């Protein structure tokens, strides 16, 4: 699976999850079962750099979500 195809799988997978806007990295492993965890991690971090995804951290836990989705995304942008 190519990188662009994997990015599409991730975005579509996140959009299908109703009522949830932030996901653990392990959730992305399930979306790309043929990929090694390190490859998935690099892809997700690349998507954050490209501003397709954003990360949220509580200090001990890091979660990822679609850029601007959920309450944290809107509050950080000053849109509320």
PDB file of N, CA, C and O in Angstrom, chain B, residues numbered from 101:
ATOM      1  N   UNK B 101       0.842  -1.175   0.000  1.00  0.00           N
ATOM      2  CA  UNK B 101       0.000   0.000   0.000  1.00  0.00           C
ATOM      3  C   UNK B 101       0.887   1.239   0.000  1.00  0.00           C
ATOM      4  O   UNK B 101       1.819   1.347   0.797  1.00  0.00           O
ATOM      5  N   UNK B 102       0.597   2.146  -0.876  1.00  0.00           N
ATOM      6  CA  UNK B 102       1.365   3.387  -0.984  1.00  0.00           C
ATOM      7  C   UNK B 102       1.012   4.340   0.162  1.00  0.00           C
ATOM      8  O   UNK B 102      -0.013   4.172   0.823  1.00  0.00           O
ATOM      9  N   UNK B 103       1.864   5.335   0.391  1.00  0.00           N
ATOM     10  CA  UNK B 103       1.657   6.305   1.463  1.00  0.00           C
ATOM     11  C   UNK B 103       0.358   7.077   1.279  1.00  0.00           C
ATOM     12  O   UNK B 103      -0.407   7.226   2.232  1.00  0.00           O
ATOM     13  N   UNK B 104       0.094   7.567   0.081  1.00  0.00           N
ATOM     14  CA  UNK B 104      -1.133   8.336  -0.174  1.00  0.00           C
ATOM     15  C   UNK B 104      -2.376   7.486   0.081  1.00  0.00           C
ATOM     16  O   UNK B 104      -3.374   7.967   0.618  1.00  0.00           O
ATOM     17  N   UNK B 105      -2.298   6.236  -0.308  1.00  0.00           N
ATOM     18  CA  UNK B 105      -3.415   5.309  -0.086  1.00  0.00           C
ATOM     19  C   UNK B 105      -3.623   5.077   1.410  1.00  0.00           C
ATOM     20  O   UNK B 105      -4.760   5.034   1.881  1.00  0.00           O
ATOM     21  N   UNK B 106      -2.535   4.928   2.150  1.00  0.00           N
ATOM     22  CA  UNK B 106      -2.611   4.715   3.597  1.00  0.00           C
ATOM     23  C   UNK B 106      -3.181   5.950   4.292  1.00  0.00           C
ATOM     24  O   UNK B 106      -3.964   5.823   5.234  1.00  0.00           O
ATOM     25  N   UNK B 107      -2.797   7.134   3.839  1.00  0.00           N
ATOM     26  CA  UNK B 107      -3.340   8.368   4.403  1.00  0.00           C
ATOM     27  C   UNK B 107      -4.849   8.431   4.190  1.00  0.00           C
ATOM     28  O   UNK B 107      -5.591   8.838   5.083  1.00  0.00           O
ATOM     29  N   UNK B 108      -5.292   8.033   3.020  1.00  0.00           N
ATOM     30  CA  UNK B 108      -6.726   8.031   2.717  1.00  0.00           C
ATOM     31  C   UNK B 108      -7.463   7.047   3.623  1.00  0.00           C
ATOM     32  O   UNK B 108      -8.552   7.352   4.110  1.00  0.00           O
ATOM     33  N   UNK B 109      -6.880   5.872   3.852  1.00  0.00           N
ATOM     34  CA  UNK B 109      -7.485   4.874   4.738  1.00  0.00           C
ATOM     35  C   UNK B 109      -7.633   5.447   6.149  1.00  0.00           C
ATOM     36  O   UNK B 109      -8.665   5.255   6.793  1.00  0.00           O
ATOM     37  N   UNK B 110      -6.622   6.136   6.620  1.00  0.00           N
ATOM     38  CA  UNK B 110      -6.658   6.719   7.965  1.00  0.00           C
ATOM     39  C   UNK B 110      -7.736   7.803   8.061  1.00  0.00           C
ATOM     40  O   UNK B 110      -8.544   7.787   8.990  1.00  0.00           O
ATOM     41  N   UNK B 111      -7.754   8.731   7.125  1.00  0.00           N
ATOM     42  CA  UNK B 111      -8.743   9.819   7.161  1.00  0.00           C
ATOM     43  C   UNK B 111     -10.158   9.258   7.096  1.00  0.00           C
ATOM     44  O   UNK B 111     -11.024   9.670   7.867  1.00  0.00           O
ATOM     45  N   UNK B 112     -10.398   8.324   6.186  1.00  0.00           N
ATOM     46  CA  UNK B 112     -11.731   7.725   6.072  1.00  0.00           C
ATOM     47  C   UNK B 112     -12.098   6.950   7.335  1.00  0.00           C
ATOM     48  O   UNK B 112     -13.247   6.994   7.776  1.00  0.00           O
ATOM     49  N   UNK B 113     -11.139   6.248   7.914  1.00  0.00           N
ATOM     50  CA  UNK B 113     -11.386   5.505   9.142  1.00  0.00           C
ATOM     51  C   UNK B 113     -11.751   6.416  10.303  1.00  0.00           C
ATOM     52  O   UNK B 113     -12.629   6.088  11.102  1.00  0.00           O
ATOM     53  N   UNK B 114     -11.080   7.558  10.399  1.00  0.00           N
ATOM     54  CA  UNK B 114     -11.369   8.506  11.471  1.00  0.00           C
ATOM     55  C   UNK B 114     -12.726   9.162  11.274  1.00  0.00           C
ATOM     56  O   UNK B 114     -13.453   9.389  12.241  1.00  0.00           O
ATOM     57  N   UNK B 115     -13.073   9.469  10.029  1.00  0.00           N
ATOM     58  CA  UNK B 115     -14.357  10.117   9.740  1.00  0.00           C
ATOM     59  C   UNK B 115     -15.539   9.191  10.029  1.00  0.00           C
ATOM     60  O   UNK B 115     -16.632   9.666  10.337  1.00  0.00           O
ATOM     61  N   UNK B 116     -15.335   7.891   9.933  1.00  0.00           N
ATOM     62  CA  UNK B 116     -16.409   6.922  10.184  1.00  0.00           C
ATOM     63  C   UNK B 116     -16.715   6.766  11.672  1.00  0.00           C
ATOM     64  O   UNK B 116     -17.811   6.338  12.035  1.00  0.00           O
ATOM     65  N   UNK B 117     -15.764   7.108  12.529  1.00  0.00           N
ATOM     66  CA  UNK B 117     -15.939   6.932  13.972  1.00  0.00           C
ATOM     67  C   UNK B 117     -16.751   8.106  14.523  1.00  0.00           C
ATOM     68  O   UNK B 117     -16.200   9.169  14.809  1.00  0.00           O
ATOM     69  N   UNK B 118     -18.030   7.910  14.665  1.00  0.00           N
ATOM     70  CA  UNK B 118     -18.929   8.958  15.159  1.00  0.00           C
ATOM     71  C   UNK B 118     -18.768   9.141  16.663  1.00  0.00           C
ATOM     72  O   UNK B 118     -18.621   8.169  17.403  1.00  0.00           O
ATOM     73  N   UNK B 119     -18.798  10.377  17.103  1.00  0.00           N
ATOM     74  CA  UNK B 119     -18.746  10.677  18.523  1.00  0.00           C
ATOM     75  C   UNK B 119     -17.358  10.608  19.139  1.00  0.00           C
ATOM     76  O   UNK B 119     -17.213  10.786  20.349  1.00  0.00           O
ATOM     77  N   UNK B 120     -16.360  10.360  18.349  1.00  0.00           N
ATOM     78  CA  UNK B 120     -15.000  10.272  18.861  1.00  0.00           C
ATOM     79  C   UNK B 120     -14.105  11.087  17.932  1.00  0.00           C
ATOM     80  O   UNK B 120     -14.146  10.913  16.714  1.00  0.00           O
ATOM     81  N   UNK B 121     -13.295  11.976  18.508  1.00  0.00           N
ATOM     82  CA  UNK B 121     -12.455  12.813  17.663  1.00  0.00           C
ATOM     83  C   UNK B 121     -10.959  12.617  17.895  1.00  0.00           C
ATOM     84  O   UNK B 121     -10.149  13.060  17.081  1.00  0.00           O
ATOM     85  N   UNK B 122     -10.584  11.966  18.984  1.00  0.00           N
ATOM     86  CA  UNK B 122      -9.170  11.733  19.298  1.00  0.00           C
ATOM     87  C   UNK B 122      -8.912  10.239  19.437  1.00  0.00           C
ATOM     88  O   UNK B 122      -9.731   9.502  19.987  1.00  0.00           O
ATOM     89  N   UNK B 123      -7.758   9.801  18.928  1.00  0.00           N
ATOM     90  CA  UNK B 123      -7.447   8.373  18.874  1.00  0.00           C
ATOM     91  C   UNK B 123      -6.028   8.112  19.336  1.00  0.00           C
ATOM     92  O   UNK B 123      -5.131   8.931  19.139  1.00  0.00           O
ATOM     93  N   UNK B 124      -5.840   6.946  19.961  1.00  0.00           N
ATOM     94  CA  UNK B 124      -4.509   6.492  20.341  1.00  0.00           C
ATOM     95  C   UNK B 124      -3.766   6.011  19.100  1.00  0.00           C
ATOM     96  O   UNK B 124      -4.383   5.653  18.096  1.00  0.00           O
ATOM     97  N   UNK B 125      -2.449   6.006  19.176  1.00  0.00           N
ATOM     98  CA  UNK B 125      -1.636   5.526  18.062  1.00  0.00           C
ATOM     99  C   UNK B 125      -1.967   4.073  17.734  1.00  0.00           C
ATOM    100  O   UNK B 125      -1.938   3.684  16.567  1.00  0.00           O
ATOM    101  N   UNK B 126      -2.280   3.268  18.746  1.00  0.00           N
ATOM    102  CA  UNK B 126      -2.609   1.858  18.505  1.00  0.00           C
ATOM    103  C   UNK B 126      -3.858   1.708  17.636  1.00  0.00           C
ATOM    104  O   UNK B 126      -4.006   0.693  16.955  1.00  0.00           O
ATOM    105  N   UNK B 127      -4.755   2.690  17.642  1.00  0.00           N
ATOM    106  CA  UNK B 127      -5.940   2.647  16.777  1.00  0.00           C
ATOM    107  C   UNK B 127      -5.537   2.702  15.300  1.00  0.00           C
ATOM    108  O   UNK B 127      -6.202   2.116  14.445  1.00  0.00           O
ATOM    109  N   UNK B 128      -4.456   3.403  15.016  1.00  0.00           N
ATOM    110  CA  UNK B 128      -3.971   3.499  13.638  1.00  0.00           C
ATOM    111  C   UNK B 128      -3.325   2.189  13.184  1.00  0.00           C
ATOM    112  O   UNK B 128      -3.361   1.850  12.002  1.00  0.00           O
ATOM    113  N   UNK B 129      -2.733   1.454  14.135  1.00  0.00           N
ATOM    114  CA  UNK B 129      -2.152   0.148  13.794  1.00  0.00           C
ATOM    115  C   UNK B 129      -3.235  -0.778  13.257  1.00  0.00           C
ATOM    116  O   UNK B 129      -2.991  -1.537  12.318  1.00  0.00           O
ATOM    117  N   UNK B 130      -4.416  -0.724  13.838  1.00  0.00           N
ATOM    118  CA  UNK B 130      -5.527  -1.580  13.395  1.00  0.00           C
ATOM    119  C   UNK B 130      -6.014  -1.190  12.001  1.00  0.00           C
ATOM    120  O   UNK B 130      -6.497  -2.038  11.251  1.00  0.00           O
ATOM    121  N   UNK B 131      -5.889   0.081  11.658  1.00  0.00           N
ATOM    122  CA  UNK B 131      -6.324   0.545  10.331  1.00  0.00           C
ATOM    123  C   UNK B 131      -5.378   0.077   9.230  1.00  0.00           C
ATOM    124  O   UNK B 131      -5.784  -0.096   8.081  1.00  0.00           O
ATOM    125  N   UNK B 132      -4.116  -0.124   9.592  1.00  0.00           N
ATOM    126  CA  UNK B 132      -3.093  -0.548   8.624  1.00  0.00           C
ATOM    127  C   UNK B 132      -2.406  -1.812   9.150  1.00  0.00           C
ATOM    128  O   UNK B 132      -1.237  -1.767   9.534  1.00  0.00           O
ATOM    129  N   UNK B 133      -3.116  -2.923   9.170  1.00  0.00           N
ATOM    130  CA  UNK B 133      -2.568  -4.143   9.788  1.00  0.00           C
ATOM    131  C   UNK B 133      -1.334  -4.723   9.084  1.00  0.00           C
ATOM    132  O   UNK B 133      -0.563  -5.454   9.707  1.00  0.00           O
ATOM    133  N   UNK B 134      -1.138  -4.415   7.819  1.00  0.00           N
ATOM    134  CA  UNK B 134       0.019  -4.940   7.084  1.00  0.00           C
ATOM    135  C   UNK B 134       1.280  -4.107   7.312  1.00  0.00           C
ATOM    136  O   UNK B 134       2.371  -4.516   6.915  1.00  0.00           O
ATOM    137  N   UNK B 135       1.142  -2.964   7.936  1.00  0.00           N
ATOM    138  CA  UNK B 135       2.274  -2.073   8.188  1.00  0.00           C
ATOM    139  C   UNK B 135       2.877  -2.371   9.551  1.00  0.00           C
ATOM    140  O   UNK B 135       2.170  -2.779  10.473  1.00  0.00           O
ATOM    141  N   UNK B 136       4.182  -2.168   9.679  1.00  0.00           N
ATOM    142  CA  UNK B 136       4.854  -2.302  10.960  1.00  0.00           C
ATOM    143  C   UNK B 136       4.521  -1.074  11.811  1.00  0.00           C
ATOM    144  O   UNK B 136       4.308   0.012  11.272  1.00  0.00           O
ATOM    145  N   UNK B 137       4.475  -1.238  13.135  1.00  0.00           N
ATOM    146  CA  UNK B 137       4.145  -0.101  14.010  1.00  0.00           C
ATOM    147  C   UNK B 137       5.021   1.134  13.778  1.00  0.00           C
ATOM    148  O   UNK B 137       4.525   2.260  13.823  1.00  0.00           O
ATOM    149  N   UNK B 138       6.296   0.934  13.536  1.00  0.00           N
ATOM    150  CA  UNK B 138       7.184   2.080  13.307  1.00  0.00           C
ATOM    151  C   UNK B 138       6.799   2.828  12.032  1.00  0.00           C
ATOM    152  O   UNK B 138       6.856   4.057  11.996  1.00  0.00           O
ATOM    153  N   UNK B 139       6.406   2.096  10.986  1.00  0.00           N
ATOM    154  CA  UNK B 139       5.982   2.728   9.737  1.00  0.00           C
ATOM    155  C   UNK B 139       4.709   3.540   9.942  1.00  0.00           C
ATOM    156  O   UNK B 139       4.573   4.639   9.404  1.00  0.00           O
ATOM    157  N   UNK B 140       3.771   2.994  10.727  1.00  0.00           N
ATOM    158  CA  UNK B 140       2.520   3.695  11.018  1.00  0.00           C
ATOM    159  C   UNK B 140       2.823   4.967  11.811  1.00  0.00           C
ATOM    160  O   UNK B 140       2.259   6.027  11.538  1.00  0.00           O
ATOM    161  N   UNK B 141       3.710   4.853  12.787  1.00  0.00           N
ATOM    162  CA  UNK B 141       4.086   6.009  13.596  1.00  0.00           C
ATOM    163  C   UNK B 141       4.672   7.119  12.714  1.00  0.00           C
ATOM    164  O   UNK B 141       4.313   8.287  12.867  1.00  0.00           O
ATOM    165  N   UNK B 142       5.557   6.762  11.809  1.00  0.00           N
ATOM    166  CA  UNK B 142       6.152   7.748  10.910  1.00  0.00           C
ATOM    167  C   UNK B 142       5.094   8.389  10.016  1.00  0.00           C
ATOM    168  O   UNK B 142       5.118   9.599   9.787  1.00  0.00           O
ATOM    169  N   UNK B 143       4.165   7.576   9.511  1.00  0.00           N
ATOM    170  CA  UNK B 143       3.104   8.088   8.648  1.00  0.00           C
ATOM    171  C   UNK B 143       2.221   9.071   9.404  1.00  0.00           C
ATOM    172  O   UNK B 143       1.917  10.149   8.892  1.00  0.00           O
ATOM    173  N   UNK B 144       1.804   8.712  10.618  1.00  0.00           N
ATOM    174  CA  UNK B 144       0.939   9.585  11.413  1.00  0.00           C
ATOM    175  C   UNK B 144       1.664  10.891  11.740  1.00  0.00           C
ATOM    176  O   UNK B 144       1.073  11.966  11.634  1.00  0.00           O
ATOM    177  N   UNK B 145       2.924  10.813  12.132  1.00  0.00           N
ATOM    178  CA  UNK B 145       3.683  12.035  12.421  1.00  0.00           C
ATOM    179  C   UNK B 145       3.850  12.900  11.177  1.00  0.00           C
ATOM    180  O   UNK B 145       3.817  14.128  11.262  1.00  0.00           O
ATOM    181  N   UNK B 146       4.028  12.266  10.028  1.00  0.00           N
ATOM    182  CA  UNK B 146       4.119  13.004   8.767  1.00  0.00           C
ATOM    183  C   UNK B 146       2.790  13.708   8.473  1.00  0.00           C
ATOM    184  O   UNK B 146       2.776  14.844   7.999  1.00  0.00           O
ATOM    185  N   UNK B 147       1.679  13.031   8.756  1.00  0.00           N
ATOM    186  CA  UNK B 147       0.365  13.630   8.535  1.00  0.00           C
ATOM    187  C   UNK B 147       0.129  14.817   9.473  1.00  0.00           C
ATOM    188  O   UNK B 147      -0.558  15.771   9.108  1.00  0.00           O
ATOM    189  N   UNK B 148       0.700  14.759  10.684  1.00  0.00           N
ATOM    190  CA  UNK B 148       0.619  15.900  11.604  1.00  0.00           C
ATOM    191  C   UNK B 148       1.418  17.068  11.023  1.00  0.00           C
ATOM    192  O   UNK B 148       0.958  18.210  11.060  1.00  0.00           O
ATOM    193  N   UNK B 149       2.606  16.795  10.490  1.00  0.00           N
ATOM    194  CA  UNK B 149       3.426  17.848   9.891  1.00  0.00           C
ATOM    195  C   UNK B 149       2.748  18.478   8.682  1.00  0.00           C
ATOM    196  O   UNK B 149       2.900  19.674   8.430  1.00  0.00           O
ATOM    197  N   UNK B 150       2.000  17.672   7.935  1.00  0.00           N
ATOM    198  CA  UNK B 150       1.284  18.174   6.761  1.00  0.00           C
ATOM    199  C   UNK B 150      -0.040  18.838   7.144  1.00  0.00           C
ATOM    200  O   UNK B 150      -0.767  19.324   6.278  1.00  0.00           O
ATOM    201  N   UNK B 151      -0.350  18.857   8.442  1.00  0.00           N
ATOM    202  CA  UNK B 151      -1.569  19.440   8.995  1.00  0.00           C
ATOM    203  C   UNK B 151      -2.834  18.729   8.540  1.00  0.00           C
ATOM    204  O   UNK B 151      -3.899  19.341   8.466  1.00  0.00           O
ATOM    205  N   UNK B 152      -2.725  17.440   8.234  1.00  0.00           N
ATOM    206  CA  UNK B 152      -3.895  16.612   7.960  1.00  0.00           C
ATOM    207  C   UNK B 152      -4.484  16.138   9.288  1.00  0.00           C
ATOM    208  O   UNK B 152      -5.700  16.018   9.440  1.00  0.00           O
ATOM    209  N   UNK B 153      -3.596  15.873  10.239  1.00  0.00           N
ATOM    210  CA  UNK B 153      -3.969  15.450  11.582  1.00  0.00           C
ATOM    211  C   UNK B 153      -3.354  16.426  12.571  1.00  0.00           C
ATOM    212  O   UNK B 153      -2.457  17.199  12.236  1.00  0.00           O
ATOM    213  N   UNK B 154      -3.856  16.371  13.797  1.00  0.00           N
ATOM    214  CA  UNK B 154      -3.249  17.144  14.880  1.00  0.00           C
ATOM    215  C   UNK B 154      -3.097  16.226  16.078  1.00  0.00           C
ATOM    216  O   UNK B 154      -3.799  15.222  16.199  1.00  0.00           O
ATOM    217  N   UNK B 155      -2.183  16.574  16.955  1.00  0.00           N
ATOM    218  CA  UNK B 155      -2.038  15.753  18.146  1.00  0.00           C
ATOM    219  C   UNK B 155      -2.433  16.569  19.364  1.00  0.00           C
ATOM    220  O   UNK B 155      -2.349  17.797  19.383  1.00  0.00           O
ATOM    221  N   UNK B 156      -2.867  15.837  20.374  1.00  0.00           N
ATOM    222  CA  UNK B 156      -3.252  16.420  21.647  1.00  0.00           C
ATOM    223  C   UNK B 156      -2.562  15.609  22.719  1.00  0.00           C
ATOM    224  O   UNK B 156      -2.565  14.379  22.669  1.00  0.00           O
ATOM    225  N   UNK B 157      -1.972  16.281  23.682  1.00  0.00           N
ATOM    226  CA  UNK B 157      -1.251  15.580  24.728  1.00  0.00           C
ATOM    227  C   UNK B 157      -1.720  16.057  26.099  1.00  0.00           C
ATOM    228  O   UNK B 157      -1.896  17.254  26.329  1.00  0.00           O
ATOM    229  N   UNK B 158      -1.918  15.108  26.995  1.00  0.00           N
ATOM    230  CA  UNK B 158      -2.268  15.442  28.380  1.00  0.00           C
ATOM    231  C   UNK B 158      -1.008  15.507  29.239  1.00  0.00           C
ATOM    232  O   UNK B 158      -1.078  15.811  30.429  1.00  0.00           O
ATOM    233  N   UNK B 159       0.109  15.229  28.651  1.00  0.00           N
ATOM    234  CA  UNK B 159       1.371  15.163  29.378  1.00  0.00           C
ATOM    235  C   UNK B 159       1.854  13.727  29.490  1.00  0.00           C
ATOM    236  O   UNK B 159       3.049  13.453  29.378  1.00  0.00           O
ATOM    237  N   UNK B 160       0.916  12.814  29.711  1.00  0.00           N
ATOM    238  CA  UNK B 160       1.283  11.407  29.806  1.00  0.00           C
ATOM    239  C   UNK B 160       0.728  10.598  28.641  1.00  0.00           C
ATOM    240  O   UNK B 160       1.202   9.495  28.369  1.00  0.00           O
ATOM    241  N   UNK B 161      -0.270  11.136  27.956  1.00  0.00           N
ATOM    242  CA  UNK B 161      -0.922  10.431  26.854  1.00  0.00           C
ATOM    243  C   UNK B 161      -0.985  11.341  25.645  1.00  0.00           C
ATOM    244  O   UNK B 161      -1.306  12.523  25.768  1.00  0.00           O
ATOM    245  N   UNK B 162      -0.682  10.796  24.480  1.00  0.00           N
ATOM    246  CA  UNK B 162      -0.793  11.544  23.240  1.00  0.00           C
ATOM    247  C   UNK B 162      -1.894  10.929  22.396  1.00  0.00           C
ATOM    248  O   UNK B 162      -1.923   9.718  22.178  1.00  0.00           O
ATOM    249  N   UNK B 163      -2.794  11.771  21.926  1.00  0.00           N
ATOM    250  CA  UNK B 163      -3.884  11.342  21.065  1.00  0.00           C
ATOM    251  C   UNK B 163      -3.803  12.110  19.756  1.00  0.00           C
ATOM    252  O   UNK B 163      -3.248  13.207  19.700  1.00  0.00           O
ATOM    253  N   UNK B 164      -4.360  11.526  18.707  1.00  0.00           N
ATOM    254  CA  UNK B 164      -4.343  12.131  17.384  1.00  0.00           C
ATOM    255  C   UNK B 164      -5.763  12.240  16.855  1.00  0.00           C
ATOM    256  O   UNK B 164      -6.624  11.426  17.188  1.00  0.00           O
ATOM    257  N   UNK B 165      -6.002  13.250  16.028  1.00  0.00           N
ATOM    258  CA  UNK B 165      -7.315  13.410  15.410  1.00  0.00           C
ATOM    259  C   UNK B 165      -7.215  14.239  14.148  1.00  0.00           C
ATOM    260  O   UNK B 165      -6.161  14.794  13.835  1.00  0.00           O
ATOM    261  N   UNK B 166      -8.314  14.318  13.432  1.00  0.00           N
ATOM    262  CA  UNK B 166      -8.363  15.124  12.217  1.00  0.00           C
ATOM    263  C   UNK B 166      -8.240  16.592  12.607  1.00  0.00           C
ATOM    264  O   UNK B 166      -8.870  17.037  13.567  1.00  0.00           O
ATOM    265  N   UNK B 167      -7.447  17.329  11.881  1.00  0.00           N
ATOM    266  CA  UNK B 167      -7.203  18.747  12.154  1.00  0.00           C
ATOM    267  C   UNK B 167      -8.514  19.510  12.251  1.00  0.00           C
ATOM    268  O   UNK B 167      -9.315  19.496  11.316  1.00  0.00           O
ATOM    269  N   UNK B 168      -8.737  20.182  13.386  1.00  0.00           N
ATOM    270  CA  UNK B 168      -9.919  21.003  13.590  1.00  0.00           C
ATOM    271  C   UNK B 168     -11.148  20.264  14.081  1.00  0.00           C
ATOM    272  O   UNK B 168     -12.159  20.898  14.380  1.00  0.00           O
ATOM    273  N   UNK B 169     -11.092  18.950  14.173  1.00  0.00           N
ATOM    274  CA  UNK B 169     -12.254  18.178  14.629  1.00  0.00           C
ATOM    275  C   UNK B 169     -12.236  18.078  16.149  1.00  0.00           C
ATOM    276  O   UNK B 169     -11.168  18.005  16.757  1.00  0.00           O
ATOM    277  N   UNK B 170     -13.395  18.074  16.750  1.00  0.00           N
ATOM    278  CA  UNK B 170     -13.496  17.934  18.193  1.00  0.00           C
ATOM    279  C   UNK B 170     -13.368  19.254  18.912  1.00  0.00           C
ATOM    280  O   UNK B 170     -13.035  20.273  18.306  1.00  0.00           O
ATOM    281  N   UNK B 171     -13.630  19.235  20.196  1.00  0.00           N
ATOM    282  CA  UNK B 171     -13.639  20.458  20.995  1.00  0.00           C
ATOM    283  C   UNK B 171     -12.261  21.067  21.145  1.00  0.00           C
ATOM    284  O   UNK B 171     -12.120  22.288  21.074  1.00  0.00           O
ATOM    285  N   UNK B 172     -11.225  20.236  21.354  1.00  0.00           N
ATOM    286  CA  UNK B 172      -9.882  20.762  21.525  1.00  0.00           C
ATOM    287  C   UNK B 172      -9.422  21.497  20.272  1.00  0.00           C
ATOM    288  O   UNK B 172      -8.831  22.572  20.372  1.00  0.00           O
ATOM    289  N   UNK B 173      -9.682  20.937  19.101  1.00  0.00           N
ATOM    290  CA  UNK B 173      -9.254  21.549  17.845  1.00  0.00           C
ATOM    291  C   UNK B 173      -9.866  22.919  17.659  1.00  0.00           C
ATOM    292  O   UNK B 173      -9.158  23.856  17.291  1.00  0.00           O
ATOM    293  N   UNK B 174     -11.160  23.069  17.901  1.00  0.00           N
ATOM    294  CA  UNK B 174     -11.837  24.333  17.714  1.00  0.00           C
ATOM    295  C   UNK B 174     -11.401  25.349  18.758  1.00  0.00           C
ATOM    296  O   UNK B 174     -11.241  26.526  18.436  1.00  0.00           O
ATOM    297  N   UNK B 175     -11.206  24.922  19.999  1.00  0.00           N
ATOM    298  CA  UNK B 175     -10.800  25.837  21.064  1.00  0.00           C
ATOM    299  C   UNK B 175      -9.400  26.368  20.825  1.00  0.00           C
ATOM    300  O   UNK B 175      -9.133  27.544  21.076  1.00  0.00           O
ATOM    301  N   UNK B 176      -8.500  25.518  20.343  1.00  0.00           N
ATOM    302  CA  UNK B 176      -7.140  25.950  20.070  1.00  0.00           C
ATOM    303  C   UNK B 176      -7.091  26.961  18.937  1.00  0.00           C
ATOM    304  O   UNK B 176      -6.238  27.848  18.930  1.00  0.00           O
ATOM    305  N   UNK B 177      -7.991  26.834  17.991  1.00  0.00           N
ATOM    306  CA  UNK B 177      -8.020  27.721  16.846  1.00  0.00           C
ATOM    307  C   UNK B 177      -8.697  29.061  17.189  1.00  0.00           C
ATOM    308  O   UNK B 177      -8.609  30.019  16.421  1.00  0.00           O
ATOM    309  N   UNK B 178      -9.368  29.116  18.340  1.00  0.00           N
ATOM    310  CA  UNK B 178     -10.076  30.327  18.729  1.00  0.00           C
ATOM    311  C   UNK B 178     -11.390  30.501  17.999  1.00  0.00           C
ATOM    312  O   UNK B 178     -11.864  31.626  17.838  1.00  0.00           O
ATOM    313  N   UNK B 179     -11.988  29.406  17.553  1.00  0.00           N
ATOM    314  CA  UNK B 179     -13.208  29.469  16.772  1.00  0.00           C
ATOM    315  C   UNK B 179     -14.461  29.421  17.632  1.00  0.00           C
ATOM    316  O   UNK B 179     -15.559  29.652  17.125  1.00  0.00           O
ATOM    317  N   UNK B 180     -14.326  29.129  18.909  1.00  0.00           N
ATOM    318  CA  UNK B 180     -15.519  29.042  19.767  1.00  0.00           C
ATOM    319  C   UNK B 180     -15.804  30.365  20.435  1.00  0.00           C
ATOM    320  O   UNK B 180     -16.768  30.479  21.192  1.00  0.00           O
TER     321      UNK B 180
END
